[in-house]
Amino acid sequence: MNSFPKITFCTGVGTVTGANFLLEVSSKTKILIDCGMVQGEKFATAENREPFSYDISSITALFITHAHLDHVGRIPKLVKDGYKGPIYSTPETQALAEVVLNDAVNILKEEADREGVSPLYDASDVQQVFPLWKTVNYHEPFKLNDEVSIYLKDAGHILGSAMIEVTLLNGATGADSGSPLAHSALTGTTSGRSQTKILFTGDLGNSPAPLLRDTEAVGDVDYLVMESVYGDRNHEDREGRTNKFKQVIERTIARGGTLIIPAFAIDRTQVLLYELNNMVEKGVIPSIPIFVDSPMAIKATDIYKTGEHLFNNFVQAQIRAGDDIFKFPRLKYTVSQNQSQEIDNAKPPKIILAGSGMSVGGRVVGHEEQYLPDGRNTVLLVGYQTTGSLGRQLVDGLKKVHIHRKTIKVKAHIETLFGYSAHKDGDHLVQFVSTAGDEKGKGRLKKVFTVMGEPGASMHLAQRINDELGVKALVPNRGEIYRLE
Ligand SMILES: [Zn+2]
């Protein structure tokens, strides 16, 4: 297809991971949105080794929605394969991506060693990425060149997460490339022709979230490329989540046990720490030793501290009133393995937060090996657990699991709490689409592409958008190209 503009769904369709979309505005302007790792039972599937489906040297710029690995994980490969253009994101996404990519290097090496192959990339490849990286703040219109301007809106998913609004300028303005302009200059029409707008959502937060601001409205766009992870189901009540968390802690304390929480290093850990901070400081739960046993989570928490201005108003007011929300009595961050030993020595009841979130590698696995065989203990699963992971086996109620080639009896209580999901559920995804339109409520939304979901979830969401909102929605296939009007 030779006419422009057009969009190619390279990867990140029919699956939750591997976001990578190509927007070709003209023969001279081609932009990529996200460059994520394809993940499944493996941290990085073999697919990641395949060459990119486009000519890397023709790409004008890469824009990143947020720092999760399934959105940034193949950037080092892109650069290794010859990409020399700019990479743009919010400052917080850049900082978190550095933590995420450096952590990925270690896991990629372990995985490659096991298989006797060379890793997808190494630390020196990751180093090549950041000199290319430039930052753009939310709500500061940014003109890439005379054909495209970009506007970042808060997605409310993790710190720094942005929806990327791309405006096609029809080549009609003469301002210098790379210079910011007023947002008002980018709306409406240029030379009488309407400007096409496309919004890429990245992942969408489960607003209202404990720490972050709410997802912003869609706005007046022509096309929407949106995530659909939970497109076919709804979460348990958010209202009940704090109470349920409290009850799990209380029951573990009553048994004199240890509570293990496998938690993703970014966002989940900070949200749980914030909840624990509130419960401890208000005396809702007794003060017991609480450990964050994850170097990556500790680094991410430091970045969250620098992004406090992006928290919601309630949390900002709490911080202004003097509360250090990631610090409270008997909370300890353990960086080194030696300090991990201290955790074992601490007398229960106690709480241990550690990665990885699905108990696939990371320090939490060692804790599970030690604490699972004791019925006084609890393992609390707070996130999606993929098929084949240790976390999934626990959710599924297995009474014996294998850890480090040993058979471990599961006598600990296994609890789940999915109200802290960082993704919108089906009802809220539909509600989000319904916010499309201008101030007068008139919309021009032509088409919604549901991506980043299992086929059933993406299809279900597309159907609901068609049926309930009367907006044309479809699930693109991998590699498919759509012409935009
Ligand atoms: Zn994400």
Residues whose N, C-alpha, C, O or C-beta is under 5 A from the ligand:
A	BS01	ZN	H68 D203
